[in-house]
Amino acid sequence: MTPDILFNVIIKNRSAVVNSRDVAKVFHKRHKNILRDIGRLKNDWSNFTGLTFEPSSTITEPQNGDSKNKTLNPNLSPVDLETLSRVSKMKFDECFIPASYITKDGRTVRSYDMNRDGFTLLTMGFNGRNALAFKLAYISRFNDMEQELTKRRTLYDLEKRLRKQLTDSIQQYYVGDNLGREILQLTNLLYIAAAGHNASKLKRDRGFGKDVSAFAEVLTSDEREAYIDTENKLISLYTSGVNSYQELKDRLIKHSA
């Protein structure tokens, strides 16, 4: 049995994230303490986003007990002030995305998915013999997943153009009386050739909702490459007169095996 990936950075909703439960496990911390630390970050975040930044050497305190609209005027360069102003507009729930999981006894427990920024903020103060190595390992995994995301986006843009070519070819050469069924059947043939199952089963097996796009959300970059390669072959076969589903399946599945 293949062991679970320890530094488990995944792609979810087209973003590379790590769950707070996995971070707790790796850094040998109780998950409730991780949630506590994230709660403190959330409180600090609300105070930080209430600040404004102006070039000066004084700090203007809020009036009448107002904790917001405090003006921070550190003696910083315009570039530094611009940086602070920009990051003050970052949103907490883009870095820490609420999530949940079901325990063995059926309880629903909250957690957070963190992007790279959220993970960095949370673990910045983690110390110990292995903490640096674990943080570097996570950063490496984020790099891997972000490279995968870039590749997926490139392949997604390529397939959108190819998809139109396939649809146009089917509309031009189809001789039956149910064009919609033909397009759906051939699309699922592409998923079977690229990833072993039709789109519905892939989404179900991998924990995605039925309304998401299987190509845009579910397929890995390697599977997308196989899908696009098969799609090119399907267009070539279909436009050359091979439009029997069974013959197309025999040729495409045999070639992709």
Salt bridges, closest charged atoms under 4 A:
ASP37 OD1 - ARG36 NH2 3.19
ASP37 OD1 - ARG40 NH1 3.91
GLU61 OE1 - LYS70 NZ 3.79
ASP105 OD2 - ARG107 NE 3.16
ASP113 OD2 - LYS12 NZ 2.77
GLU146 OE1 - ARG116 NH2 2.74
GLU148 OE2 - ARG152 NE 2.78
ASP168 OD2 - LYS164 NZ 2.89
ASP205 OD2 - LYS201 NZ 2.99
GLU217 OE2 - ARG14 NE 2.89
GLU223 OE2 - ARG206 NH2 2.79
GLU225 OE2 - LYS151 NZ 3.45
ASP229 OD2 - LYS233 NZ 2.72
GLU247 OE2 - ARG251 NH2 2.96
